[in-house]
Amino acid sequence: MPTRKSKSVSVMPPPPTPQHPFDQIHGVETSGLIAAGNLTTGHPNDAHVTAYYGVAPSILRSLIDIWRATTPPHPIHHYTFVDIGAGKGRAMLVASELPFHQVIGIELNPTLADIAQLNLEHWREAHTNDTTASPIAPIRLLEQDALTFDFPRTPTLVFLFHPFEAPVLKLLLRRIESQFAKRPGGPTPALDILYVNSECRAVLDRHPAFTRLFLGPVAMSPEDHLADLAAIAQQKEYGSTGDEECAIYRLTGRSRQTAK
């Protein structure tokens, strides 16, 4: 009986993650989409974590321009930019190019935090060595739970790229409100929220201490959209329309009587 030749099986390696132009230009690593199921840390709130995906730089820059047009109570150089769920740090890097007082990132996942820290170190070194580069804002990353973060006493601009679902967002807003509580006879301390992919905006819309200043789509640049399409093409769960629904909120306190 003739022996049957075994067929050789060719296993194709997974396609490489498309590199975003931001990474190509700056030599950092912020690309890729990581599903929420691959970001578990053993934390009680793992069930409410969303996927990692770096914000399109053009969207963040445009949203900050929209925020500045809302006439914040202080100039931008008084504000601390706080990125909740900083991931690999792309939003922090983009924000640091603007004249914020400082930029702080909060990331719970240790693997993402390690990548973000490497990106920050390269970013600082590159800007220090490039005599043509504009100065960047002081920037630092904290590996911790956002629900334990002590917010700075400066005016604060919180950035959310839909890092978690409603149960955790409610807890975060409770912490913000308690830490920025209005002092008797004094004004409400300045805190605004930039919310990209604002899927849980109803939580903020119903909150008596926050007022919505903006809601609408913010478009990506053509370059960012092409990069978005390339990244999204590797999976079926997400799509790309070339924009993100964004919202801006201001902490105005519970004494406000007008309804949203």
MIDOSE-1310 file (N, C-alpha, C; in nm, 2 decimals, decimal comma, always signed):
residues 260
mptr	+0,09/-0,12/+0,00/+0,00/+0,00/+0,00/+0,09/+0,12/+0,00; +0,07/+0,21/-0,09/+0,15/+0,33/-0,10/+0,13/+0,42/+0,02; +0,23/+0,48/+0,06/+0,22/+0,57/+0,17/+0,17/+0,71/+0,12; +0,08/+0,77/+0,20/+0,03/+0,90/+0,16/+0,12/+1,01/+0,20
ksks	+0,15/+1,09/+0,11/+0,24/+1,21/+0,14/+0,16/+1,31/+0,22; +0,22/+1,35/+0,33/+0,15/+1,45/+0,41/+0,17/+1,59/+0,34; +0,06/+1,66/+0,35/+0,06/+1,79/+0,29/+0,13/+1,89/+0,38; +0,21/+1,97/+0,33/+0,27/+2,08/+0,41/+0,17/+2,19/+0,42
vsvm	+0,15/+2,24/+0,54/+0,06/+2,35/+0,57/+0,13/+2,48/+0,58; +0,09/+2,57/+0,50/+0,15/+2,70/+0,51/+0,07/+2,79/+0,60; +0,13/+2,84/+0,71/+0,06/+2,93/+0,80/+0,11/+3,07/+0,77; +0,01/+3,15/+0,73/+0,04/+3,29/+0,70/+0,05/+3,37/+0,82
pppp	+0,15/+3,45/+0,84/+0,16/+3,53/+0,96/+0,05/+3,64/+0,95; +0,00/+3,69/+1,06/-0,10/+3,80/+1,06/-0,04/+3,92/+0,99; -0,12/+4,00/+0,92/-0,07/+4,12/+0,86/-0,02/+4,22/+0,96; +0,09/+4,29/+0,93/+0,14/+4,39/+1,02/+0,04/+4,50/+1,05
tpqh	+0,04/+4,56/+1,17/-0,04/+4,67/+1,20/+0,00/+4,79/+1,12; -0,10/+4,85/+1,04/-0,06/+4,97/+0,97/-0,01/+5,08/+1,06; +0,09/+5,14/+1,02/+0,15/+5,25/+1,10/+0,09/+5,38/+1,06; +0,04/+5,45/+1,16/-0,02/+5,58/+1,14/+0,09/+5,68/+1,10
pfdq	+0,05/+5,78/+1,01/+0,15/+5,88/+0,97/+0,21/+5,95/+1,09; +0,14/+5,97/+1,20/+0,19/+6,04/+1,32/+0,31/+5,96/+1,37; +0,30/+5,83/+1,37/+0,41/+5,75/+1,42/+0,53/+5,75/+1,32; +0,50/+5,75/+1,19/+0,61/+5,75/+1,09/+0,69/+5,88/+1,10
ihgv	+0,62/+5,99/+1,12/+0,68/+6,12/+1,13/+0,77/+6,14/+1,26; +0,71/+6,09/+1,37/+0,77/+6,12/+1,50/+0,85/+6,00/+1,56; +0,85/+5,88/+1,50/+0,92/+5,77/+1,55/+0,87/+5,71/+1,68; +0,73/+5,72/+1,70/+0,67/+5,67/+1,82/+0,58/+5,55/+1,77
etsg	+0,52/+5,49/+1,87/+0,44/+5,37/+1,84/+0,30/+5,38/+1,91; +0,21/+5,45/+1,84/+0,07/+5,47/+1,90/-0,04/+5,40/+1,81; +0,00/+5,33/+1,71/-0,09/+5,27/+1,61/-0,16/+5,15/+1,67; -0,26/+5,10/+1,59/-0,32/+4,97/+1,62/-0,45/+4,98/+1,70
liaa	-0,53/+4,88/+1,68/-0,66/+4,87/+1,75/-0,65/+4,74/+1,84; -0,67/+4,76/+1,97/-0,66/+4,64/+2,06/-0,80/+4,62/+2,12; -0,85/+4,51/+2,10/-0,99/+4,48/+2,16/-0,99/+4,49/+2,31; -1,10/+4,52/+2,36/-1,12/+4,53/+2,51/-1,08/+4,40/+2,58
gnlt	-1,12/+4,29/+2,52/-1,09/+4,16/+2,58/-0,94/+4,13/+2,60; -0,86/+4,21/+2,53/-0,71/+4,19/+2,54/-0,65/+4,29/+2,63; -0,73/+4,37/+2,70/-0,68/+4,47/+2,79/-0,71/+4,45/+2,93; -0,75/+4,33/+2,97/-0,79/+4,30/+3,11/-0,67/+4,30/+3,20
tghp	-0,69/+4,35/+3,32/-0,58/+4,37/+3,42/-0,61/+4,30/+3,55; -0,73/+4,24/+3,56/-0,77/+4,19/+3,69/-0,84/+4,29/+3,77; -0,86/+4,41/+3,72/-0,93/+4,51/+3,80/-1,08/+4,49/+3,80; -1,15/+4,52/+3,91/-1,29/+4,50/+3,91/-1,37/+4,57/+3,80
ndah	-1,31/+4,67/+3,74/-1,39/+4,74/+3,63/-1,34/+4,70/+3,49; -1,27/+4,58/+3,48/-1,23/+4,53/+3,35/-1,35/+4,52/+3,25; -1,47/+4,48/+3,31/-1,58/+4,45/+3,22/-1,63/+4,58/+3,15; -1,59/+4,69/+3,20/-1,64/+4,82/+3,14/-1,54/+4,89/+3,06
vtay	-1,42/+4,83/+3,04/-1,31/+4,89/+2,96/-1,35/+4,88/+2,81; -1,31/+4,97/+2,73/-1,33/+4,97/+2,59/-1,20/+4,95/+2,52; -1,20/+4,93/+2,38/-1,08/+4,90/+2,31/-0,99/+5,01/+2,31; -0,86/+4,98/+2,28/-0,76/+5,09/+2,26/-0,76/+5,12/+2,12
ygva	-0,76/+5,26/+2,09/-0,74/+5,31/+1,96/-0,70/+5,45/+1,97; -0,59/+5,49/+1,91/-0,54/+5,63/+1,93/-0,63/+5,73/+1,86; -0,65/+5,84/+1,92/-0,74/+5,94/+1,86/-0,67/+6,00/+1,74; -0,74/+6,04/+1,63/-0,69/+6,10/+1,52/-0,63/+6,24/+1,56
psil	-0,51/+6,27/+1,54/-0,45/+6,40/+1,58/-0,53/+6,52/+1,53; -0,58/+6,51/+1,40/-0,66/+6,62/+1,35/-0,79/+6,64/+1,43; -0,85/+6,54/+1,47/-0,97/+6,55/+1,55/-0,94/+6,62/+1,69; -0,84/+6,58/+1,75/-0,81/+6,64/+1,88/-0,77/+6,78/+1,87
rsli	-0,69/+6,82/+1,77/-0,66/+6,96/+1,75/-0,78/+7,04/+1,72; -0,87/+6,99/+1,63/-0,99/+7,06/+1,60/-1,08/+7,08/+1,72; -1,09/+6,97/+1,80/-1,18/+6,98/+1,92/-1,13/+7,08/+2,02; -1,00/+7,09/+2,03/-0,94/+7,19/+2,12/-0,97/+7,33/+2,07
diwr	-0,96/+7,35/+1,94/-0,99/+7,48/+1,88/-1,14/+7,51/+1,91; -1,23/+7,41/+1,90/-1,37/+7,44/+1,93/-1,38/+7,47/+2,08; -1,31/+7,40/+2,16/-1,32/+7,43/+2,31/-1,27/+7,58/+2,33; -1,16/+7,62/+2,27/-1,11/+7,75/+2,30/-1,21/+7,86/+2,25
attp	-1,29/+7,82/+2,15/-1,39/+7,92/+2,10/-1,51/+7,93/+2,20; -1,52/+7,84/+2,30/-1,63/+7,85/+2,40/-1,60/+7,95/+2,50; -1,49/+8,02/+2,49/-1,45/+8,12/+2,59/-1,44/+8,06/+2,73; -1,34/+7,97/+2,75/-1,31/+7,92/+2,88/-1,28/+8,03/+2,98
phpi	-1,30/+8,01/+3,11/-1,28/+8,12/+3,20/-1,13/+8,16/+3,22; -1,04/+8,08/+3,17/-0,90/+8,10/+3,19/-0,83/+8,08/+3,05; -0,71/+8,14/+3,03/-0,64/+8,12/+2,91/-0,58/+7,97/+2,91; -0,55/+7,92/+2,79/-0,51/+7,78/+2,78/-0,38/+7,75/+2,86
hhyt	-0,29/+7,85/+2,88/-0,17/+7,82/+2,95/-0,19/+7,80/+3,10; -0,31/+7,83/+3,15/-0,34/+7,80/+3,29/-0,40/+7,65/+3,31; -0,43/+7,59/+3,20/-0,50/+7,46/+3,21/-0,40/+7,34/+3,21; -0,44/+7,24/+3,29/-0,37/+7,11/+3,28/-0,46/+7,02/+3,20
fvdi	-0,40/+6,96/+3,10/-0,47/+6,86/+3,01/-0,45/+6,73/+3,07; -0,56/+6,66/+3,11/-0,56/+6,53/+3,17/-0,63/+6,43/+3,08; -0,55/+6,33/+3,03/-0,60/+6,23/+2,94/-0,63/+6,10/+3,03; -0,76/+6,08/+3,04/-0,81/+5,96/+3,12/-0,81/+5,84/+3,02
gagk	-0,74/+5,74/+3,05/-0,72/+5,62/+2,96/-0,63/+5,66/+2,85; -0,51/+5,69/+2,89/-0,41/+5,75/+2,79/-0,36/+5,65/+2,69; -0,38/+5,52/+2,71/-0,33/+5,42/+2,62/-0,19/+5,43/+2,59; -0,15/+5,44/+2,46/-0,01/+5,45/+2,42/+0,04/+5,59/+2,42
gram	-0,05/+5,69/+2,45/+0,00/+5,83/+2,48/-0,02/+5,92/+2,36; -0,09/+5,89/+2,25/-0,09/+5,98/+2,14/-0,16/+6,11/+2,17; -0,27/+6,11/+2,24/-0,34/+6,24/+2,28/-0,25/+6,32/+2,36; -0,17/+6,26/+2,45/-0,08/+6,34/+2,53/+0,03/+6,41/+2,45
lvas	+0,08/+6,34/+2,35/+0,19/+6,39/+2,27/+0,13/+6,51/+2,19; +0,01/+6,49/+2,13/-0,05/+6,60/+2,05/-0,08/+6,72/+2,14; -0,13/+6,70/+2,26/-0,17/+6,81/+2,35/-0,05/+6,88/+2,39; +0,07/+6,81/+2,41/+0,19/+6,88/+2,46/+0,24/+6,98/+2,36
elpf	+0,20/+6,97/+2,23/+0,25/+7,07/+2,14/+0,17/+7,21/+2,15; +0,07/+7,21/+2,23/-0,01/+7,33/+2,26/+0,03/+7,39/+2,39; +0,01/+7,52/+2,42/+0,06/+7,58/+2,54/-0,01/+7,55/+2,66; -0,04/+7,43/+2,70/-0,10/+7,39/+2,82/+0,00/+7,41/+2,94
hqvi	-0,05/+7,43/+3,06/+0,03/+7,44/+3,18/+0,11/+7,31/+3,20; +0,04/+7,20/+3,18/+0,10/+7,07/+3,18/+0,01/+6,97/+3,12; +0,06/+6,85/+3,09/-0,01/+6,74/+3,03/+0,01/+6,62/+3,12; -0,10/+6,55/+3,17/-0,09/+6,44/+3,25/-0,18/+6,32/+3,18
giel	-0,12/+6,21/+3,18/-0,19/+6,09/+3,13/-0,21/+5,99/+3,24; -0,33/+5,93/+3,24/-0,36/+5,82/+3,34/-0,39/+5,70/+3,26; -0,32/+5,59/+3,29/-0,34/+5,46/+3,22/-0,33/+5,35/+3,32; -0,43/+5,26/+3,33/-0,43/+5,15/+3,42/-0,36/+5,03/+3,37
nptl	-0,37/+5,01/+3,24/-0,31/+4,88/+3,18/-0,15/+4,90/+3,18; -0,08/+4,81/+3,24/+0,06/+4,82/+3,25/+0,14/+4,81/+3,12; +0,09/+4,73/+3,03/+0,15/+4,71/+2,90/+0,14/+4,84/+2,82; +0,02/+4,90/+2,82/+0,00/+5,02/+2,74/+0,08/+5,14/+2,81
adia	+0,08/+5,14/+2,94/+0,15/+5,24/+3,01/+0,30/+5,23/+2,98; +0,36/+5,11/+2,97/+0,50/+5,10/+2,94/+0,53/+5,16/+2,80; +0,44/+5,13/+2,70/+0,45/+5,18/+2,57/+0,44/+5,33/+2,57; +0,35/+5,38/+2,64/+0,33/+5,53/+2,65/+0,45/+5,59/+2,70
qlnl	+0,51/+5,53/+2,81/+0,62/+5,60/+2,87/+0,74/+5,60/+2,78; +0,76/+5,49/+2,70/+0,87/+5,49/+2,60/+0,84/+5,60/+2,49; +0,72/+5,62/+2,45/+0,68/+5,72/+2,36/+0,71/+5,86/+2,41; +0,68/+5,88/+2,54/+0,70/+6,01/+2,60/+0,85/+6,04/+2,61
ehwr	+0,93/+5,94/+2,64/+1,07/+5,97/+2,66/+1,13/+6,00/+2,52; +1,09/+5,93/+2,42/+1,14/+5,96/+2,28/+1,09/+6,10/+2,24; +0,97/+6,13/+2,27/+0,91/+6,26/+2,23/+0,99/+6,38/+2,29; +1,02/+6,36/+2,42/+1,10/+6,47/+2,49/+1,24/+6,48/+2,43
eaht	+1,30/+6,37/+2,41/+1,44/+6,37/+2,36/+1,44/+6,43/+2,22; +1,34/+6,39/+2,13/+1,34/+6,44/+2,00/+1,32/+6,59/+2,00; +1,23/+6,64/+2,08/+1,21/+6,79/+2,09/+1,33/+6,86/+2,15; +1,40/+6,80/+2,24/+1,51/+6,86/+2,30/+1,63/+6,87/+2,20
ndtt	+1,64/+6,77/+2,12/+1,75/+6,77/+2,02/+1,73/+6,84/+1,89; +1,60/+6,87/+1,86/+1,56/+6,94/+1,74/+1,56/+7,09/+1,77; +1,65/+7,16/+1,73/+1,66/+7,31/+1,76/+1,55/+7,39/+1,68; +1,48/+7,32/+1,58/+1,38/+7,39/+1,51/+1,24/+7,36/+1,57
aspi	+1,23/+7,27/+1,67/+1,10/+7,23/+1,73/+1,06/+7,33/+1,83; +0,93/+7,35/+1,83/+0,87/+7,44/+1,93/+0,87/+7,37/+2,07; +0,88/+7,45/+2,18/+0,88/+7,39/+2,31/+0,75/+7,31/+2,33; +0,76/+7,21/+2,41/+0,64/+7,13/+2,45/+0,61/+7,15/+2,59
apir	+0,48/+7,13/+2,63/+0,44/+7,14/+2,77/+0,50/+7,03/+2,85; +0,52/+7,06/+2,98/+0,56/+6,95/+3,07/+0,46/+6,83/+3,06; +0,51/+6,71/+3,06/+0,42/+6,60/+3,03/+0,47/+6,48/+3,11; +0,37/+6,41/+3,17/+0,40/+6,29/+3,26/+0,29/+6,19/+3,25
lleq	+0,32/+6,07/+3,27/+0,23/+5,96/+3,27/+0,22/+5,89/+3,41; +0,10/+5,86/+3,45/+0,08/+5,79/+3,58/+0,01/+5,66/+3,55; +0,07/+5,55/+3,60/+0,00/+5,42/+3,58/-0,08/+5,39/+3,70; -0,21/+5,42/+3,69/-0,30/+5,41/+3,80/-0,45/+5,41/+3,76
dalt	-0,53/+5,37/+3,85/-0,68/+5,38/+3,82/-0,72/+5,52/+3,82; -0,79/+5,57/+3,72/-0,84/+5,70/+3,71/-0,93/+5,74/+3,83; -1,00/+5,64/+3,89/-1,09/+5,67/+4,00/-1,01/+5,69/+4,13; -0,88/+5,68/+4,13/-0,80/+5,72/+4,25/-0,71/+5,84/+4,22
fdfp	-0,73/+5,90/+4,10/-0,64/+6,01/+4,06/-0,69/+6,14/+4,14; -0,59/+6,21/+4,19/-0,61/+6,34/+4,25/-0,59/+6,45/+4,15; -0,70/+6,51/+4,11/-0,69/+6,61/+4,00/-0,61/+6,73/+4,05; -0,54/+6,80/+3,96/-0,46/+6,92/+4,00/-0,55/+7,03/+4,04
rtpt	-0,49/+7,12/+4,11/-0,57/+7,24/+4,16/-0,57/+7,35/+4,05; -0,51/+7,33/+3,94/-0,51/+7,43/+3,83/-0,65/+7,41/+3,75; -0,69/+7,51/+3,67/-0,79/+7,48/+3,58/-0,76/+7,35/+3,50; -0,86/+7,27/+3,47/-0,83/+7,14/+3,41/-0,92/+7,11/+3,29
lvfl	-0,86/+7,05/+3,19/-0,93/+7,01/+3,07/-0,91/+6,86/+3,06; -1,02/+6,78/+3,09/-1,02/+6,64/+3,09/-1,05/+6,59/+2,95; -0,97/+6,49/+2,90/-0,99/+6,43/+2,77/-1,03/+6,29/+2,78; -1,14/+6,25/+2,72/-1,19/+6,11/+2,72/-1,21/+6,07/+2,57
fhpf	-1,15/+5,96/+2,53/-1,18/+5,90/+2,40/-1,25/+5,77/+2,43; -1,37/+5,79/+2,49/-1,46/+5,68/+2,53/-1,38/+5,56/+2,59; -1,31/+5,59/+2,70/-1,22/+5,49/+2,76/-1,29/+5,38/+2,83; -1,41/+5,40/+2,88/-1,49/+5,30/+2,95/-1,64/+5,33/+2,94
eapv	-1,72/+5,24/+2,99/-1,86/+5,25/+2,97/-1,92/+5,33/+3,09; -2,06/+5,34/+3,09/-2,13/+5,43/+3,18/-2,10/+5,41/+3,33; -2,10/+5,29/+3,37/-2,08/+5,27/+3,52/-1,95/+5,33/+3,57; -1,84/+5,32/+3,50/-1,72/+5,39/+3,54/-1,72/+5,54/+3,52
lkll	-1,78/+5,58/+3,41/-1,79/+5,72/+3,38/-1,87/+5,79/+3,50; -1,97/+5,73/+3,55/-2,05/+5,79/+3,66/-1,96/+5,80/+3,78; -1,88/+5,70/+3,81/-1,79/+5,71/+3,92/-1,68/+5,82/+3,91; -1,63/+5,83/+3,78/-1,53/+5,94/+3,76/-1,60/+6,08/+3,78
lrri	-1,72/+6,10/+3,73/-1,78/+6,23/+3,74/-1,81/+6,26/+3,89; -1,84/+6,16/+3,97/-1,86/+6,18/+4,11/-1,73/+6,22/+4,18; -1,62/+6,16/+4,14/-1,49/+6,20/+4,19/-1,45/+6,34/+4,15; -1,47/+6,38/+4,02/-1,44/+6,51/+3,98/-1,53/+6,61/+4,05
esqf	-1,65/+6,59/+4,07/-1,74/+6,68/+4,14/-1,70/+6,70/+4,28; -1,66/+6,59/+4,35/-1,62/+6,61/+4,49/-1,49/+6,68/+4,50; -1,40/+6,66/+4,41/-1,27/+6,73/+4,42/-1,27/+6,87/+4,37; -1,37/+6,91/+4,29/-1,38/+7,04/+4,24/-1,50/+7,11/+4,30
akrp	-1,54/+7,07/+4,42/-1,66/+7,12/+4,48/-1,65/+7,27/+4,50; -1,75/+7,34/+4,48/-1,76/+7,49/+4,49/-1,74/+7,53/+4,64; -1,65/+7,61/+4,66/-1,63/+7,66/+4,79/-1,74/+7,77/+4,83; -1,78/+7,77/+4,95/-1,89/+7,86/+4,99/-1,85/+8,01/+4,95
ggpt	-1,94/+8,07/+4,88/-1,91/+8,21/+4,84/-1,81/+8,23/+4,73; -1,76/+8,12/+4,67/-1,66/+8,13/+4,56/-1,71/+8,07/+4,44; -1,65/+8,10/+4,33/-1,69/+8,04/+4,20/-1,66/+7,89/+4,19; -1,73/+7,82/+4,10/-1,70/+7,68/+4,07/-1,56/+7,67/+4,00
pald	-1,47/+7,59/+4,05/-1,34/+7,58/+3,99/-1,35/+7,53/+3,85; -1,26/+7,58/+3,76/-1,27/+7,55/+3,62/-1,23/+7,41/+3,58; -1,33/+7,34/+3,52/-1,30/+7,20/+3,47/-1,39/+7,18/+3,35; -1,33/+7,15/+3,24/-1,41/+7,11/+3,12/-1,37/+6,97/+3,07
ilyv	-1,46/+6,91/+3,00/-1,44/+6,78/+2,94/-1,45/+6,78/+2,79; -1,35/+6,72/+2,73/-1,35/+6,69/+2,58/-1,38/+6,54/+2,57; -1,49/+6,51/+2,50/-1,53/+6,37/+2,49/-1,54/+6,33/+2,35; -1,45/+6,25/+2,30/-1,45/+6,20/+2,16/-1,51/+6,06/+2,16
nsec	-1,59/+6,03/+2,06/-1,67/+5,91/+2,05/-1,76/+5,90/+2,17; -1,85/+6,00/+2,18/-1,92/+6,03/+2,31/-2,04/+5,94/+2,32; -2,02/+5,81/+2,33/-2,12/+5,71/+2,34/-2,20/+5,71/+2,47; -2,14/+5,76/+2,57/-2,21/+5,76/+2,70/-2,24/+5,90/+2,74
ravl	-2,26/+5,99/+2,64/-2,29/+6,13/+2,67/-2,42/+6,15/+2,75; -2,51/+6,06/+2,75/-2,64/+6,08/+2,82/-2,61/+6,09/+2,97; -2,50/+6,02/+3,02/-2,46/+6,03/+3,16/-2,43/+6,17/+3,19; -2,35/+6,24/+3,11/-2,32/+6,38/+3,13/-2,44/+6,47/+3,11
drhp	-2,52/+6,44/+3,01/-2,63/+6,53/+2,98/-2,73/+6,53/+3,10; -2,74/+6,42/+3,17/-2,83/+6,41/+3,28/-2,77/+6,46/+3,41; -2,64/+6,48/+3,41/-2,57/+6,52/+3,53/-2,60/+6,67/+3,57; -2,65/+6,69/+3,69/-2,69/+6,83/+3,73/-2,57/+6,93/+3,74
aftr	-2,45/+6,88/+3,75/-2,33/+6,97/+3,77/-2,26/+7,00/+3,64; -2,30/+6,95/+3,53/-2,23/+6,97/+3,40/-2,32/+7,03/+3,30; -2,27/+7,12/+3,22/-2,34/+7,18/+3,11/-2,27/+7,15/+2,98; -2,35/+7,10/+2,88/-2,30/+7,07/+2,75/-2,28/+7,20/+2,67
lflg	-2,16/+7,22/+2,61/-2,12/+7,33/+2,53/-2,12/+7,30/+2,38; -2,10/+7,18/+2,35/-2,09/+7,14/+2,21/-2,12/+7,00/+2,19; -2,19/+6,96/+2,08/-2,21/+6,83/+2,04/-2,22/+6,82/+1,89; -2,14/+6,74/+1,82/-2,14/+6,73/+1,68/-2,03/+6,65/+1,63
pvam	-2,03/+6,62/+1,50/-1,92/+6,54/+1,44/-1,80/+6,64/+1,41; -1,68/+6,58/+1,44/-1,56/+6,65/+1,41/-1,48/+6,57/+1,31; -1,45/+6,63/+1,19/-1,39/+6,56/+1,08/-1,24/+6,53/+1,10; -1,20/+6,42/+1,05/-1,05/+6,39/+1,04/-1,00/+6,46/+0,91
sped	-0,87/+6,48/+0,92/-0,80/+6,52/+0,80/-0,80/+6,41/+0,70; -0,78/+6,43/+0,57/-0,77/+6,32/+0,47/-0,67/+6,22/+0,51; -0,55/+6,26/+0,56/-0,44/+6,17/+0,59/-0,49/+6,08/+0,71; -0,55/+6,14/+0,81/-0,60/+6,06/+0,92/-0,71/+5,96/+0,88
hlad	-0,79/+6,00/+0,79/-0,90/+5,91/+0,75/-0,84/+5,79/+0,67; -0,74/+5,81/+0,59/-0,68/+5,70/+0,52/-0,62/+5,61/+0,61; -0,55/+5,66/+0,72/-0,49/+5,58/+0,82/-0,60/+5,50/+0,90; -0,71/+5,57/+0,92/-0,82/+5,51/+0,99/-0,87/+5,39/+0,92
laai	-0,90/+5,41/+0,79/-0,95/+5,30/+0,70/-0,85/+5,18/+0,70; -0,72/+5,21/+0,69/-0,63/+5,10/+0,69/-0,63/+5,02/+0,82; -0,64/+5,09/+0,93/-0,64/+5,02/+1,06/-0,77/+4,94/+1,08; -0,88/+5,00/+1,04/-1,01/+4,94/+1,06/-1,03/+4,82/+0,97
aqqk	-0,97/+4,82/+0,85/-0,98/+4,71/+0,75/-0,95/+4,58/+0,81; -0,87/+4,57/+0,91/-0,82/+4,44/+0,96/-0,92/+4,37/+1,05; -1,03/+4,43/+1,08/-1,13/+4,37/+1,16/-1,27/+4,41/+1,12; -1,38/+4,35/+1,17/-1,51/+4,37/+1,13/-1,60/+4,44/+1,23
eygs	-1,55/+4,47/+1,35/-1,64/+4,52/+1,45/-1,66/+4,67/+1,43; -1,56/+4,74/+1,38/-1,56/+4,89/+1,37/-1,56/+4,94/+1,23; -1,62/+5,05/+1,20/-1,61/+5,12/+1,07/-1,56/+5,26/+1,09; -1,54/+5,32/+0,97/-1,48/+5,46/+0,97/-1,56/+5,55/+0,88
tgde	-1,61/+5,66/+0,93/-1,69/+5,75/+0,85/-1,61/+5,88/+0,82; -1,49/+5,89/+0,87/-1,41/+6,01/+0,85/-1,43/+6,11/+0,95; -1,51/+6,08/+1,06/-1,53/+6,18/+1,17/-1,56/+6,11/+1,29; -1,57/+6,18/+1,40/-1,61/+6,12/+1,53/-1,71/+6,22/+1,59
ecai	-1,81/+6,16/+1,66/-1,90/+6,25/+1,73/-1,84/+6,29/+1,86; -1,83/+6,42/+1,88/-1,76/+6,47/+2,00/-1,85/+6,56/+2,08; -1,82/+6,58/+2,21/-1,90/+6,67/+2,29/-1,80/+6,74/+2,39; -1,84/+6,85/+2,43/-1,77/+6,93/+2,53/-1,86/+6,97/+2,64
yrlt	-1,81/+6,95/+2,76/-1,89/+6,98/+2,88/-1,81/+7,07/+2,98; -1,89/+7,15/+3,05/-1,82/+7,24/+3,15/-1,89/+7,21/+3,29; -1,80/+7,20/+3,39/-1,85/+7,19/+3,53/-1,91/+7,32/+3,57; -2,03/+7,33/+3,59/-2,10/+7,45/+3,63/-2,16/+7,45/+3,77
grsr	-2,17/+7,33/+3,83/-2,22/+7,32/+3,97/-2,37/+7,29/+3,97; -2,41/+7,24/+4,09/-2,55/+7,20/+4,10/-2,64/+7,31/+4,13; -2,59/+7,43/+4,16/-2,68/+7,54/+4,19/-2,75/+7,59/+4,07; -2,71/+7,55/+3,95/-2,77/+7,60/+3,82/-2,91/+7,55/+3,82
qtak	-3,00/+7,64/+3,78/-3,15/+7,61/+3,78/-3,20/+7,58/+3,64; -3,13/+7,62/+3,54/-3,18/+7,60/+3,40/-3,16/+7,45/+3,37; -3,26/+7,40/+3,29/-3,25/+7,26/+3,25/-3,17/+7,25/+3,12; -3,11/+7,13/+3,10/-3,04/+7,11/+2,97/-3,14/+7,10/+2,86
